[in-house]
């Protein structure tokens, strides 16, 4: 069995899904945010707004639990924090709305089939943290959230490097803990 994971194949020797060593992947949390926004009556989120809400979910979770929600880097880009794997997943949407979670694709008997997102795969405590943060930020525009992230020292102090460089600095744990949500 193979799992198609954003351009990568992983093989399970037992024919079952590979057990991830991290609690979640960034796309799992992004999918939950999209699902929850839909449940609350929102038509969808832009990729930019999703990135900013995801950033604040990561910082809120880290502050509450002392643990990282997923093991993927968060980079400092021109418009604020970005999780590259989520960016590449949704970049074709540009400014359009992402209306629902995406499915992963798994190989079953030689064919790729959709493995739809299931919100119940996120534990209840994590759901509560995500929902509280989404509820606080969902009515902000994407650019209000960009402005909010740009006011934080973790981005502001690196502004010239971010705007003039091809390399995107990565947020440190200390910077994530210092974020205001």
C-alpha positions as CSV (number, residue, x, y, z in Angstrom):
1,X,0.0,0.0,0.0
2,X,1.2,3.5,-0.8
3,X,0.1,6.8,0.6
4,X,0.2,9.8,-1.6
5,X,1.2,12.7,0.7
6,X,1.7,15.9,-1.2
7,X,3.9,14.4,-3.9
8,X,5.6,11.8,-1.7
9,X,4.9,8.1,-1.5
10,X,5.4,6.1,1.6
11,X,5.1,2.3,1.7
12,X,3.8,0.3,4.6
13,X,5.4,-3.1,4.9
14,X,2.2,-4.5,6.4
15,X,-0.1,-3.0,3.8
16,X,-1.6,-0.6,6.3
17,X,-1.2,3.1,6.6
18,X,2.0,4.3,8.0
19,X,1.8,5.5,11.6
20,X,3.0,9.1,11.8
21,X,5.5,9.8,14.5
22,X,4.1,13.3,15.0
23,X,0.8,13.9,16.5
24,X,-0.6,15.6,13.4
25,X,0.5,17.0,10.1
26,X,0.0,20.7,9.3
27,X,-2.5,19.8,6.6
28,X,-4.6,17.9,9.2
29,X,-4.9,21.0,11.3
30,X,-5.5,23.2,8.2
31,X,-8.3,20.8,7.2
32,X,-9.8,21.0,10.7
33,X,-9.8,24.8,10.5
34,X,-11.5,24.7,7.1
35,X,-14.1,22.1,8.3
36,X,-14.9,24.1,11.5
37,X,-15.2,27.4,9.6
38,X,-17.7,25.6,7.3
39,X,-19.6,24.3,10.4
40,X,-19.8,27.8,11.7
41,X,-21.4,29.0,8.4
42,X,-18.4,30.5,6.7
43,X,-18.3,29.9,2.9
44,X,-14.5,29.3,3.0
45,X,-11.2,30.9,3.7
46,X,-8.5,32.3,1.5
47,X,-5.2,30.6,1.6
48,X,-3.7,33.7,3.2
49,X,-6.3,33.8,6.0
50,X,-5.9,30.0,6.5
51,X,-2.1,30.4,7.0
52,X,-2.5,33.2,9.6
53,X,-5.2,31.3,11.6
54,X,-3.1,28.2,11.4
55,X,-0.1,30.1,12.8
56,X,-2.2,31.4,15.7
57,X,-3.5,27.8,16.3
58,X,0.1,26.6,16.5
59,X,1.1,29.3,18.9
60,X,-2.0,28.9,21.1
61,X,-1.5,25.1,21.2
62,X,2.2,25.5,22.1
63,X,1.4,27.9,24.9
64,X,-1.3,25.7,26.3
65,X,0.4,22.4,26.1
66,X,4.1,23.1,25.8
67,X,4.2,20.9,22.7
68,X,4.3,21.5,19.0
69,X,1.1,20.6,17.2
70,X,3.0,19.2,14.3
71,X,6.7,18.9,13.3
72,X,6.8,21.2,10.3
73,X,8.7,24.5,10.0
74,X,6.9,27.9,10.0
75,X,8.6,30.4,7.8
76,X,8.6,34.2,7.9
77,X,7.3,35.3,4.5
78,X,6.4,38.7,3.0
79,X,2.8,38.4,4.3
80,X,3.7,36.8,7.6
81,X,4.0,33.2,8.8
82,X,3.6,30.4,6.3
83,X,3.7,26.6,6.7
84,X,5.2,25.7,3.3
85,X,3.5,22.3,3.0
86,X,0.1,23.9,3.5
87,X,1.0,26.8,1.1
88,X,1.9,24.3,-1.7
89,X,-1.3,22.4,-1.1
90,X,-3.5,25.4,-1.6
91,X,-1.4,27.8,-3.7
92,X,-3.5,27.2,-6.8
93,X,-6.5,28.8,-5.0
94,X,-4.6,32.2,-5.0
95,X,-7.3,34.6,-3.7
96,X,-10.2,32.3,-4.1
97,X,-12.0,30.6,-1.2
98,X,-11.0,27.2,0.0
99,X,-14.4,25.8,0.8
100,X,-13.7,22.4,2.3
101,X,-11.0,20.2,3.6
102,X,-9.0,18.2,1.0
103,X,-8.7,14.4,0.9
104,X,-5.6,12.4,1.1
105,X,-5.2,9.7,-1.5
106,X,-4.3,6.1,-0.7
107,X,-3.6,3.2,-3.0
108,X,-5.9,0.3,-2.6
109,X,-5.5,-2.7,-4.9
110,X,-3.5,-0.8,-7.4
111,X,-5.8,2.2,-7.5
112,X,-5.7,5.6,-5.8
113,X,-8.8,6.4,-3.9
114,X,-9.8,9.4,-1.9
115,X,-9.4,9.1,1.9
116,X,-11.7,12.0,3.0
117,X,-10.8,14.2,5.9
118,X,-12.5,13.1,9.2
119,X,-12.7,15.8,11.9
120,X,-12.9,13.0,14.6
121,X,-9.3,12.2,13.9
122,X,-8.4,15.3,15.8
123,X,-8.6,14.7,19.6
124,X,-11.2,16.6,21.6
125,X,-8.7,18.7,23.6
126,X,-7.0,19.8,20.4
127,X,-10.4,20.5,18.8
128,X,-11.3,22.8,21.7
129,X,-8.0,24.8,21.3
130,X,-8.5,25.2,17.6
131,X,-12.1,26.2,17.8
132,X,-11.5,28.8,20.5
133,X,-8.8,30.4,18.3
134,X,-10.8,30.2,15.1
135,X,-13.8,31.8,16.9
136,X,-11.6,34.7,17.9
137,X,-10.0,35.3,14.5
138,X,-12.6,34.1,11.9
139,X,-14.2,37.6,11.5
140,X,-10.8,39.3,10.8
141,X,-9.8,39.8,7.2
142,X,-6.7,38.1,5.9
143,X,-4.9,41.5,5.8
144,X,-5.9,42.4,9.3
145,X,-4.3,39.1,10.4
146,X,-1.2,39.9,8.2
147,X,-0.9,43.2,9.9
148,X,-1.2,41.6,13.3
149,X,1.6,39.1,12.6
150,X,3.8,42.0,11.2
151,X,3.5,43.8,14.5
152,X,5.1,41.0,16.4
153,X,8.9,41.3,17.0
154,X,9.5,37.9,15.5
155,X,8.5,39.2,12.1
156,X,9.1,43.0,12.5
157,X,12.7,42.5,13.7
158,X,13.5,40.5,10.5
159,X,11.5,42.6,8.1
160,X,14.4,43.8,5.9
161,X,15.8,40.3,5.7
162,X,12.4,38.8,4.9
163,X,11.7,41.4,2.2
164,X,15.2,41.4,0.6
165,X,16.1,37.7,0.8
166,X,15.2,34.5,-1.1
167,X,15.7,32.6,2.1
168,X,12.8,32.6,4.5
169,X,13.8,32.6,8.2
170,X,12.1,30.1,10.4
171,X,10.3,30.9,13.6
172,X,11.9,29.6,16.7
173,X,10.0,28.0,19.6
174,X,10.7,31.1,21.7
175,X,9.2,33.4,19.0
176,X,6.1,31.2,18.7
177,X,5.7,31.3,22.5
178,X,5.9,35.1,22.4
179,X,3.2,35.5,19.7
180,X,0.1,37.4,20.7
181,X,-3.2,35.7,19.9
